[in-house]
Amino acid sequence: MVSPTEEASPRISKLDHVVVYAIDIDRTIDLYTTVLGMNHVIFDGGYHALQFGQQKINTYDAAAPFQPHAERPAPGGFDVCLLTDTPIPDVLAHLHAHNVCRLP
């Protein structure tokens, strides 16, 4: 068996987006647009995002987040979506080997 330190790590190619869980979506949008100058966009399905350059921050209501989402989303918490060319089963196995996530 290969130990976690001996196996190849997944190759992350870039950050796709970040999700922020908020108590008050309107106040969150106001902060990011007014204070930080980001652009507010509403995507198909009704979720809100804040765009800046080629990046975006999705904003979800912590009490009713869009799927998929963290196991227990909490106000002020966030998810990070990373892109990789590594097959997802290999990524999950790697994370599991390092006790980072649970597999079904």
N, C-alpha and C positions, 0 to 999 in steps of 0.2 A: 504494500500500500504506500502511496506517495504521501508524504506529510505536507501540511499546508505551506510550509516554507519552501518545499521542493517543487510544487506544482506551478505552472505558468499562471500569472495573474491575467484577468481579462484586460483587454486594451480599450481604455475609454478614449473615444475620439473627440468628444466635446460635451459641453453643457447644453442641454436642449432648453430647459426652463426650470423655474422654481415655483412652487405652490406655497402661498402663505394662507394660513387659516385665521380668519378674523371673526370677532364678535359682531362688528358693525362694518359691513362692506362699504357703505357710503363714506364713513369717516376714514376708512383705510384708503379708498380711492382718492379722497380729498387730500390726504397727506402726501401720497405719492405723486399726484398731479400738481398740486399747488406748491408744495415745498420742494419737491425733487424734479419737477418739470417733465414727468413721464406722460405718455398718452394713454388715455383710457379707451379700451376697445371691448365690445361685447361680441363674443363668438357665437356661432351656431350652438344651440343647446342652452344659451343664456348665461354662460359663465363669463365672468369679468377678468380682463387681463390688463396689465400695465406694460406698455411697450417702451423701450428705449433702445435706439440703434437696432441691432438684429436680435436682441434679447427680449424676453418677456417674463413677467411675474404673474402667475394666475392667482386670483384671490377667490377663496372659497369660504362660505359660511361654515364655521367650525361645527355648528350644530346640524348642518345638512350638506355635507360636502358632495361634490360630484364623484362618480366612480371612474376609475379606481382611486383609492385614497389610502392614507396611512391606516394602520389597524385601529388606532385610537387618536383621531385628529383632535388637537386641543388649540384653543385660541393662542395665537402667538407662535404656534409651531409651524414647521415648514417641511416640505418634501423637495428633494432635488431629483430631477430627471436627467440622467446621463445617457449618452448614446455610445454604442459599442458595436463592433462587427463580430464580436465573440458570440457564439450561439447562446441563447438565454439559458438552456439547461446547464451549460458549462459555467455560466456566471452564477447561477443559483447553487450549483454544487460547490463552487469556490467560496461563495459567501457562507454556505452552511459549514464548510470545513473550517472556517475561521469563526464559527459561532456568531455570525452577524445576523442571520435570519433563520426562520424555521421553514422547513419544507413540509408541504402537506403529506 
